[in-house]
Amino acid sequence: MIEDKSPQRTSIAQLGEFGLVDHLTKNFEINQASTLKGIGDDAAVLDFKDKKVVVSTDILVEGVHFDLGYMPLRHLGYKAVVVNVSDICAMNAKATQILVTIAVSNRFPLEALEELFDGITLAANEYKVDVIGGDTTSSQKGMIISITVIGEAEENEIVYRNGAGETDLLVVTGDIGAAYMGLQVLEREKQVFQVNPNSQPDLDAYTYLIERQLKPEARKDVRTLLHALEIKPTAMIDISDGLSSEIMHICKQSKVGCNLYEDKLPLDPQFMNVCEEFDLDATTVAINGGEDYELLFTIKMEDFEKIKGNPNFTIIGHMTQESEGIHLVTRANTRIPLKARGWNALSEE
């Protein structure tokens, strides 16, 4: 494919704020019956009747949460939606609407924002959420994306972080750590490119890891899977900041301890190979790397038979009395206090 060396660049100043909003939102469709009024008025109007409403928001800042040196704008738009939908999934609820707010500097032409919104539109269609509003403004330092997501659930379906019991089993969906290693691969290739702009990276051996970083998926299927198994988690959280951090959130909120077993961690073979290539300890990466967007939850001991052997879930530990503390039990059967070494947005390092 021949790259267009002179791509079209339409200044967003030509459209003005309202023209830009009209242009970027023209492809959004209304799919949810609860959306009475979407984009086009001072506020959206929703009708959830007798259901409970759940709301969450996340902000992504260029240079902090993403690097446009290797993050395509289309993928960024998709991921921005996913990380928010994941929060609703972690409440055992269904995402229904989102509001999108962006701040951009004048270095971004209209075509760049079209790519971003192509990704947002793709994710909105995939997760059946309506885009019902938001805001646009200017930024002096790159791009900022903030998305607010709204969801619904019956009151008896909602799962919080504070319901784990002392004998509950700890369960995780999918595999963990891959997104972090995908980031390491991309950062390495960026440094190589900076030294030699003519270098062409061979990323075939890292496709799964890179996809987990650039285009993660929210586990909207878990709610349906658990319902079919007649299991309601006692506590649940999504893995955005790292497994260790999320376990500690549940333990703190539920006032329990935990034993996490190293030999039970679900690790992808490609992840294992690349950890070895980078000379990194796979367990350390798996429990501290973030952005997996898998779900971590606890279930009652009596639900073990229902979930045993299910390929969608892995039992990785069990909860204990709060006084016993939070530990990683190694393959050598040594108990090591678990510490939260995952992502800290306010870290000074």
C-alpha positions in Angstrom: 0.0 0.0 0.0 1.4 3.4 -1.0 1.2 6.0 1.8 -0.2 9.3 0.9 2.6 11.7 1.6 0.3 14.7 1.4 -2.9 13.7 3.3 -5.8 16.1 3.4 -5.8 18.4 6.4 -8.9 20.3 7.1 -8.6 22.9 9.9 -11.3 22.3 12.5 -11.4 26.1 12.9 -13.3 26.2 9.6 -16.2 24.3 11.0 -16.5 26.0 14.4 -17.5 24.1 17.6 -21.1 23.4 16.5 -20.2 22.5 13.0 -17.5 20.1 14.3 -20.0 18.4 16.7 -22.5 18.0 13.9 -19.8 16.6 11.6 -18.4 14.1 14.1 -21.7 12.8 15.5 -23.7 12.4 12.3 -23.1 8.6 12.2 -24.2 7.9 15.7 -27.5 5.9 15.9 -30.0 5.4 18.8 -30.3 1.7 19.8 -31.5 1.8 23.4 -35.2 2.2 24.2 -34.1 4.1 27.3 -32.7 6.9 25.2 -35.6 9.4 24.7 -33.3 12.3 23.5 -29.7 12.0 22.5 -27.4 14.6 20.9 -28.9 18.0 19.9 -30.3 19.6 23.0 -29.0 21.0 26.2 -29.1 17.6 27.8 -29.9 14.0 27.0 -33.1 12.5 28.3 -33.2 8.9 29.5 -36.0 6.7 30.9 -34.9 3.6 32.9 -38.4 3.1 34.5 -37.9 0.7 37.4 -34.2 -0.2 36.7 -31.2 1.3 38.6 -28.8 3.6 36.8 -25.0 3.1 37.1 -22.6 5.9 36.0 -18.8 6.0 35.6 -16.3 8.2 33.9 -12.7 7.9 32.8 -10.2 10.4 31.3 -7.3 9.6 28.9 -4.5 12.2 28.6 -2.0 12.2 25.8 1.5 11.5 27.2 0.1 10.0 30.3 -2.4 7.3 29.2 -1.5 7.0 25.5 1.3 7.7 23.1 0.2 8.6 19.5 3.6 7.5 18.3 2.2 4.0 18.2 -1.4 4.3 19.2 -3.6 4.8 16.0 -6.4 7.3 16.6 -9.0 4.8 15.5 -7.8 2.3 18.2 -7.7 5.1 20.7 -11.3 6.0 20.1 -12.3 2.3 20.5 -10.2 1.9 23.6 -11.6 5.0 25.2 -15.1 3.5 25.0 -14.0 0.1 26.2 -12.3 1.2 29.4 -15.5 2.9 30.4 -17.8 0.1 29.5 -15.6 -2.2 31.5 -16.4 -0.3 34.7 -20.1 -0.9 34.1 -19.4 -4.6 33.4 -17.7 -4.7 36.8 -20.9 -3.7 38.4 -22.7 -6.7 36.7 -24.7 -4.1 34.8 -25.3 -3.3 31.1 -23.8 -0.2 29.5 -26.4 1.7 27.5 -25.2 5.3 26.8 -22.0 7.3 26.7 -21.1 11.0 26.6 -17.8 11.9 24.8 -15.7 15.0 25.7 -12.5 15.8 23.8 -10.0 18.6 24.1 -7.5 19.0 21.2 -4.7 21.3 20.1 -4.6 22.9 16.7 -2.1 20.3 15.5 -5.0 17.9 14.9 -6.8 18.4 11.6 -10.4 17.4 11.0 -9.2 14.1 9.4 -7.5 13.1 12.7 -10.7 13.6 14.7 -12.6 11.6 12.1 -10.3 8.7 12.7 -10.8 9.0 16.4 -14.6 9.1 16.1 -14.5 6.2 13.7 -13.1 4.2 16.6 -15.7 5.5 19.0 -18.5 4.7 16.5 -17.1 1.2 16.0 -17.0 0.6 19.8 -20.5 2.1 20.3 -21.9 -0.3 17.7 -20.0 -3.3 19.2 -21.2 -2.7 22.7 -24.7 -1.4 21.7 -24.3 1.9 23.6 -25.8 5.2 22.4 -23.6 8.3 22.1 -25.9 10.9 23.6 -23.7 14.0 24.0 -20.5 15.4 25.4 -18.4 18.5 24.8 -15.5 19.7 22.6 -12.9 22.3 23.5 -9.3 23.4 22.8 -6.1 22.1 24.5 -2.7 23.7 24.6 -1.0 20.3 25.1 -2.2 17.6 22.8 -5.4 15.5 23.2 -7.6 14.7 26.1 -10.5 12.3 26.0 -13.1 12.0 28.7 -16.0 9.6 28.5 -18.9 9.2 30.9 -20.8 5.9 30.6 -24.3 5.1 31.8 -25.7 1.7 32.4 -28.7 -0.1 33.9 -29.4 -3.1 36.0 -32.0 -4.6 38.3 -31.2 -3.7 41.9 -30.7 -7.3 42.8 -28.2 -7.8 40.0 -25.7 -5.1 40.9 -22.4 -6.3 42.4 -20.2 -4.0 44.6 -16.7 -4.4 45.8 -17.7 -4.8 49.5 -19.5 -8.1 49.4 -16.7 -10.7 49.6 -16.9 -13.2 52.4 -14.1 -14.9 54.3 -14.5 -18.3 52.6 -15.3 -17.0 49.1 -13.3 -18.1 46.0 -11.4 -15.6 44.0 -12.0 -15.8 40.2 -10.6 -14.0 37.2 -11.7 -14.0 33.5 -9.4 -14.5 30.6 -5.7 -14.1 31.0 -3.6 -11.3 32.7 -0.4 -9.4 32.0 -0.6 -9.4 28.2 -1.5 -5.7 27.9 1.5 -4.6 29.9 3.9 -6.7 27.8 2.3 -5.3 24.7 3.1 -1.9 25.9 6.7 -2.9 26.6 7.1 -4.2 23.0 5.7 -1.0 21.6 7.9 1.2 23.7 10.9 -0.8 22.6 10.1 -0.5 19.0 9.5 3.3 19.4 13.0 3.7 20.8 14.5 1.6 17.9 12.6 3.9 15.4 13.9 7.0 17.1 17.5 5.8 16.6 16.8 4.5 13.1 13.6 5.9 11.4 14.2 3.5 8.4 13.8 0.4 10.6 10.7 -1.8 9.9 9.6 -3.6 13.1 8.6 -7.3 12.8 5.8 -7.6 15.2 4.4 -11.0 14.1 5.6 -12.7 17.4 3.7 -10.1 19.5 0.3 -9.7 17.8 -1.8 -10.9 20.7 0.1 -8.7 23.3 -0.1 -5.6 21.1 -3.8 -6.2 20.5 -4.4 -6.5 24.2 -2.7 -3.1 24.6 -4.1 -1.2 21.6 -7.5 -2.7 21.3 -8.7 -4.3 24.5 -12.3 -5.6 24.9 -14.6 -5.1 27.9 -16.1 -8.4 29.2 -19.7 -7.7 28.5 -20.2 -11.5 28.0 -19.5 -12.3 31.7 -22.8 -11.0 33.0 -24.7 -13.4 30.6 -22.3 -16.3 31.3 -22.8 -16.0 35.1 -26.5 -15.6 34.8 -26.6 -18.8 32.8 -24.6 -20.6 35.5 -27.0 -19.1 38.2 -24.0 -17.5 39.9 -24.1 -14.0 41.3 -20.6 -12.7 42.4 -20.3 -11.5 45.9 -17.8 -8.8 44.9 -16.4 -7.7 41.6 -13.9 -5.2 40.0 -12.3 -4.8 36.6 -8.5 -5.1 36.2 -7.4 -1.7 35.0 -4.6 -0.9 37.5 -3.2 -4.4 38.0 -4.4 -7.6 39.7 -2.6 -6.9 43.0 -4.2 -3.5 43.3 -7.7 -4.8 42.5 -7.4 -7.6 45.0 -6.5 -5.1 47.7 -9.5 -2.9 46.7 -11.8 -5.8 47.2 -10.1 -6.9 50.5 -10.2 -3.3 51.9 -13.9 -2.7 50.9 -15.0 -6.2 52.1 -12.8 -6.3 55.2 -11.3 -9.7 54.3 -7.9 -11.2 53.6 -6.8 -13.2 50.6 -4.5 -16.0 49.5 -3.6 -15.7 45.8 -1.9 -18.8 44.3 0.9 -18.2 41.8 0.5 -21.5 40.1 -3.2 -20.7 39.3 -2.5 -17.5 37.4 -3.9 -17.7 33.8 -1.0 -16.7 31.6 -0.9 -16.7 27.8 2.0 -18.6 26.1 3.0 -15.6 24.1 3.1 -13.5 27.2 5.4 -16.1 28.9 7.7 -16.1 25.9 8.0 -12.3 25.8 8.6 -12.0 29.5 11.5 -14.4 29.0 12.7 -12.3 26.1 12.6 -9.1 28.2 14.1 -11.0 31.2 11.1 -10.1 33.3 9.5 -12.4 35.9 6.1 -13.4 34.5 4.4 -13.6 37.9 5.5 -10.1 38.8 4.3 -8.7 35.5 1.0 -10.6 35.7 0.0 -9.4 39.1 1.2 -5.8 38.7 0.6 -5.0 35.0 -2.6 -3.1 34.2 -5.0 -2.5 31.4 -6.2 -6.1 31.0 -9.8 -5.1 31.5 -10.7 -8.6 32.6 -13.0 -9.0 35.6 -12.0 -10.1 39.0 -14.7 -11.4 41.3 -15.5 -13.5 44.3 -18.1 -16.3 44.6 -19.5 -18.3 47.4 -17.8 -21.7 48.1 -21.0 -23.6 47.2 -20.9 -22.2 43.6 -17.6 -24.0 43.0 -19.2 -27.0 41.2 -21.0 -24.6 38.8 -17.9 -22.8 37.7 -15.4 -25.6 37.9 -13.7 -26.4 34.6 -15.4 -23.5 32.8 -12.9 -22.2 30.2 -14.0 -18.6 30.7 -13.0 -18.5 34.4 -10.0 -19.4 36.5 -10.1 -19.8 40.3 -6.9 -18.1 41.5 -7.3 -18.0 45.2 -9.7 -17.6 48.2 -10.6 -15.0 50.7 -9.7 -15.3 54.4 -10.2 -13.5 57.6 -9.0 -9.9 57.5 -6.5 -10.6 60.3 -4.6 -13.1 58.1 -3.6 -10.4 55.6 -3.3 -10.5 51.8 -0.7 -12.9 50.4 0.7 -14.4 47.3 1.3 -18.2 47.8 4.3 -19.1 45.6 4.9 -22.3 43.7 7.3 -23.2 46.5 4.3 -22.7 49.0 5.9 -19.6 50.5 3.4 -16.9 51.6 4.6 -13.4 50.5 2.6 -10.3 51.5 0.9 -8.9 48.4 1.6 -5.2 47.6 -0.1 -2.9 45.2 2.5 -2.1 42.6 0.1 -1.5 39.7 -0.6 1.7 37.9 -0.8 4.9 40.0 -2.0 7.9 38.0 -0.6 10.4 40.5 2.9 8.8 40.9 5.8 11.2 40.8 8.1 8.7 39.2 
